[in-house]
Amino acid sequence: MVISYDIKDQAMFQKYMDAAGSLAANYNGKVTIFNMKVKGAEGKPRSVFGMVEFPNLADAQRFYNSPEYTAARKFRIAATKGTSTVILTEGLPQ
């Protein structure tokens, strides 16, 4: 899962982090990148970039659609400006 967004409300974003921060592990996920000060080499990236690794796409989808993350996601949407980018994709074959 790859995420990218800009924060407009830090207090609301903290609610998101409090609600979602440890959820990925419940679905076999591991946060591998979380950077709140992204710098672009090309184009105009959003300021926050994150990557959560799951063993498979099904686990990523279970996490994203879980009741817990669905509730937390509302805080992220309220805390960010513009459109957040969230991509669920398979990686390279192991």
C-alpha positions as protocol buffer text, in pm:
chain_id: "A"
residue {
  index: 1
  type: MET
  ca { x: 0 y: 0 z: 0 }
}
residue {
  index: 2
  type: VAL
  ca { x: 142 y: 336 z: -105 }
}
residue {
  index: 3
  type: ILE
  ca { x: 2 y: 661 z: 35 }
}
residue {
  index: 4
  type: SER
  ca { x: 67 y: 1027 z: -40 }
}
residue {
  index: 5
  type: TYR
  ca { x: -104 y: 1346 z: 81 }
}
residue {
  index: 6
  type: ASP
  ca { x: -63 y: 1696 z: 228 }
}
residue {
  index: 7
  type: ILE
  ca { x: -176 y: 1771 z: 584 }
}
residue {
  index: 8
  type: LYS
  ca { x: -398 y: 2073 z: 647 }
}
residue {
  index: 9
  type: ASP
  ca { x: -506 y: 2000 z: 1007 }
}
residue {
  index: 10
  type: GLN
  ca { x: -233 y: 1862 z: 1233 }
}
residue {
  index: 11
  type: ALA
  ca { x: -466 y: 1797 z: 1529 }
}
residue {
  index: 12
  type: MET
  ca { x: -703 y: 1592 z: 1312 }
}
residue {
  index: 13
  type: PHE
  ca { x: -407 y: 1411 z: 1158 }
}
residue {
  index: 14
  type: GLN
  ca { x: -292 y: 1314 z: 1508 }
}
residue {
  index: 15
  type: LYS
  ca { x: -634 y: 1154 z: 1563 }
}
residue {
  index: 16
  type: TYR
  ca { x: -573 y: 953 z: 1246 }
}
residue {
  index: 17
  type: MET
  ca { x: -228 y: 846 z: 1365 }
}
residue {
  index: 18
  type: ASP
  ca { x: -368 y: 749 z: 1706 }
}
residue {
  index: 19
  type: ALA
  ca { x: -645 y: 542 z: 1544 }
}
residue {
  index: 20
  type: ALA
  ca { x: -450 y: 388 z: 1255 }
}
residue {
  index: 21
  type: GLY
  ca { x: -88 y: 386 z: 1366 }
}
residue {
  index: 22
  type: SER
  ca { x: -74 y: 25 z: 1486 }
}
residue {
  index: 23
  type: LEU
  ca { x: -356 y: -132 z: 1280 }
}
residue {
  index: 24
  type: ALA
  ca { x: -147 y: -261 z: 988 }
}
residue {
  index: 25
  type: ALA
  ca { x: 24 y: -520 z: 1210 }
}
residue {
  index: 26
  type: ASN
  ca { x: -319 y: -673 z: 1282 }
}
residue {
  index: 27
  type: TYR
  ca { x: -338 y: -755 z: 909 }
}
residue {
  index: 28
  type: ASN
  ca { x: 22 y: -879 z: 870 }
}
residue {
  index: 29
  type: GLY
  ca { x: 135 y: -534 z: 752 }
}
residue {
  index: 30
  type: LYS
  ca { x: 460 y: -355 z: 825 }
}
residue {
  index: 31
  type: VAL
  ca { x: 520 y: 18 z: 774 }
}
residue {
  index: 32
  type: THR
  ca { x: 838 y: 36 z: 566 }
}
residue {
  index: 33
  type: ILE
  ca { x: 834 y: 409 z: 480 }
}
residue {
  index: 34
  type: PHE
  ca { x: 669 y: 704 z: 650 }
}
residue {
  index: 35
  type: ASN
  ca { x: 813 y: 1046 z: 570 }
}
residue {
  index: 36
  type: MET
  ca { x: 643 y: 1377 z: 649 }
}
residue {
  index: 37
  type: LYS
  ca { x: 905 y: 1591 z: 471 }
}
residue {
  index: 38
  type: VAL
  ca { x: 917 y: 1454 z: 117 }
}
residue {
  index: 39
  type: LYS
  ca { x: 1137 y: 1632 z: -135 }
}
residue {
  index: 40
  type: GLY
  ca { x: 1079 y: 1578 z: -505 }
}
residue {
  index: 41
  type: ALA
  ca { x: 1337 y: 1521 z: -773 }
}
residue {
  index: 42
  type: GLU
  ca { x: 1077 y: 1554 z: -1052 }
}
residue {
  index: 43
  type: GLY
  ca { x: 724 y: 1684 z: -1042 }
}
residue {
  index: 44
  type: LYS
  ca { x: 550 y: 1813 z: -730 }
}
residue {
  index: 45
  type: PRO
  ca { x: 506 y: 1541 z: -470 }
}
residue {
  index: 46
  type: ARG
  ca { x: 277 y: 1573 z: -172 }
}
residue {
  index: 47
  type: SER
  ca { x: 455 y: 1634 z: 159 }
}
residue {
  index: 48
  type: VAL
  ca { x: 373 y: 1296 z: 319 }
}
residue {
  index: 49
  type: PHE
  ca { x: 470 y: 961 z: 168 }
}
residue {
  index: 50
  type: GLY
  ca { x: 417 y: 620 z: 322 }
}
residue {
  index: 51
  type: MET
  ca { x: 447 y: 258 z: 228 }
}
residue {
  index: 52
  type: VAL
  ca { x: 302 y: -40 z: 414 }
}
residue {
  index: 53
  type: GLU
  ca { x: 412 y: -388 z: 309 }
}
residue {
  index: 54
  type: PHE
  ca { x: 169 y: -677 z: 332 }
}
residue {
  index: 55
  type: PRO
  ca { x: 240 y: -1043 z: 242 }
}
residue {
  index: 56
  type: ASN
  ca { x: -24 y: -1025 z: -31 }
}
residue {
  index: 57
  type: LEU
  ca { x: -286 y: -802 z: -188 }
}
residue {
  index: 58
  type: ALA
  ca { x: -567 y: -977 z: -1 }
}
residue {
  index: 59
  type: ASP
  ca { x: -419 y: -876 z: 337 }
}
residue {
  index: 60
  type: ALA
  ca { x: -380 y: -516 z: 215 }
}
residue {
  index: 61
  type: GLN
  ca { x: -744 y: -509 z: 105 }
}
residue {
  index: 62
  type: ARG
  ca { x: -862 y: -663 z: 434 }
}
residue {
  index: 63
  type: PHE
  ca { x: -671 y: -390 z: 621 }
}
residue {
  index: 64
  type: TYR
  ca { x: -798 y: -104 z: 402 }
}
residue {
  index: 65
  type: ASN
  ca { x: -1161 y: -223 z: 420 }
}
residue {
  index: 66
  type: SER
  ca { x: -1154 y: -324 z: 789 }
}
residue {
  index: 67
  type: PRO
  ca { x: -1400 y: -150 z: 1020 }
}
residue {
  index: 68
  type: GLU
  ca { x: -1109 y: -14 z: 1226 }
}
residue {
  index: 69
  type: TYR
  ca { x: -929 y: 145 z: 932 }
}
residue {
  index: 70
  type: THR
  ca { x: -1253 y: 266 z: 776 }
}
residue {
  index: 71
  type: ALA
  ca { x: -1317 y: 461 z: 1098 }
}
residue {
  index: 72
  type: ALA
  ca { x: -958 y: 593 z: 1112 }
}
residue {
  index: 73
  type: ARG
  ca { x: -959 y: 685 z: 742 }
}
residue {
  index: 74
  type: LYS
  ca { x: -1227 y: 949 z: 811 }
}
residue {
  index: 75
  type: PHE
  ca { x: -973 y: 1138 z: 1025 }
}
residue {
  index: 76
  type: ARG
  ca { x: -711 y: 1122 z: 747 }
}
residue {
  index: 77
  type: ILE
  ca { x: -955 y: 1250 z: 488 }
}
residue {
  index: 78
  type: ALA
  ca { x: -1059 y: 1537 z: 717 }
}
residue {
  index: 79
  type: ALA
  ca { x: -695 y: 1617 z: 801 }
}
residue {
  index: 80
  type: THR
  ca { x: -558 y: 1633 z: 447 }
}
residue {
  index: 81
  type: LYS
  ca { x: -604 y: 1883 z: 167 }
}
residue {
  index: 82
  type: GLY
  ca { x: -677 y: 1795 z: -189 }
}
residue {
  index: 83
  type: THR
  ca { x: -695 y: 1431 z: -283 }
}
residue {
  index: 84
  type: SER
  ca { x: -502 y: 1169 z: -96 }
}
residue {
  index: 85
  type: THR
  ca { x: -343 y: 903 z: -310 }
}
residue {
  index: 86
  type: VAL
  ca { x: -375 y: 546 z: -182 }
}
residue {
  index: 87
  type: ILE
  ca { x: -260 y: 260 z: -402 }
}
residue {
  index: 88
  type: LEU
  ca { x: -299 y: -109 z: -326 }
}
residue {
  index: 89
  type: THR
  ca { x: -72 y: -308 z: -556 }
}
residue {
  index: 90
  type: GLU
  ca { x: 131 y: -624 z: -573 }
}
residue {
  index: 91
  type: GLY
  ca { x: 506 y: -593 z: -568 }
}
residue {
  index: 92
  type: LEU
  ca { x: 773 y: -795 z: -745 }
}
residue {
  index: 93
  type: PRO
  ca { x: 741 y: -1174 z: -730 }
}
residue {
  index: 94
  type: GLN
  ca { x: 947 y: -1327 z: -452 }
}
